[in-house]
């Protein structure tokens, strides 16, 4: 196998990209916490005895670059991952992502602010020290947004190791903030007390939010919804991954009747499970009073009684040409699916609402 084939296999491995994005994000968050702490120690000249030469501006800069490297890897893997559908634009424009727009948007905002901090540090000699220092205070906004981004996306909140990282991150940033407030010579004693008390209350408030949000059962489902269909509706059988019946058929036959406006749809559902534990759920249905045919394949793992998607395929066509329009599921909330498709007449967005009953389903569909 050539190196190009290896690269193609890696890029097309959805699970690899999913885990790479999560792992690099956590590493970047940890490095960011270390960078902020080192920055405080360097600025206050309070490095531990014997470590002054090691813990200094040079290490701070090198770790800052390392943080950016892992952060860029986190963003690139998220862009390449076909499941989360972040997109290049959404990696720079806050709240433009279709996947969990609020929480991804907070991460995008923190990345943009971090770029501002890094850029002003690179050309620091062109800035007044006071201006550079004020811009650097954005670091506190960045670490706060990063934490909300990490918790809010909900992917790893119930992993004990990750929970421990979050707790240490909050304690370290809270302690560093209090220390920095008391080291700030420009603040009066009363202002330092207020700042310290505020920073002490922030972790407590964050813990309360986390316990009633990201750490609460069902958060991943409500955070934007890439969790769908209770698996209790049909027994899971072992077997190989279901293959779409549409991929081997030619796109010929009667034309798709578009637009579709809140039309009834009925069909069948099959559910299998691979040897690696991936659940494959396939919906095949016909639209009432038309020749239209819809097929959706969902691949994921069971979490809290629902199927958490890892990848998907979607088709809109006719019985004789089911793959006229092809694409993926770009949004899922409960049993409501949004399909993003492309075909002979351009892009089509379809909204599918289904109700499962054993091995069959019914519902409505709109497409334009």
Secondary structure, 3 states (H helix, E strand, C coil): CCHHHHHHHHHCCHHHHHHHHHHHHHHHHHHHHHHHHHHHHHHHCCCCCCCCCCCCHHHHHHHHHHHHHHHHHHHHHHHHCCCCCCCCHHHCCCCCCCCCHHHHHHHHHHHHHHHHHHHHHHCHHHCCHHHHHHHHCHHHHHHHHHHHHHHHHCCCCCCHHHHHHHHHHHHHHHHHHHHHHHHCCCCCHHHHHHHHHHHHHHHHHHHHHHHCCCCCCCHHHHCCCCEEEEHHHCCCEECCCCCCCCCCCCCCCCCCCCCEEEEEEEEEEEEEECCCCCEEEEEEEEECCCCEEEEEEEEEEEECCEEEEEEEEEEEEECCCCCCEEEEEEEEECCEEEEEEEECCEEEEEEEEEEEECCEEEEEEEEC
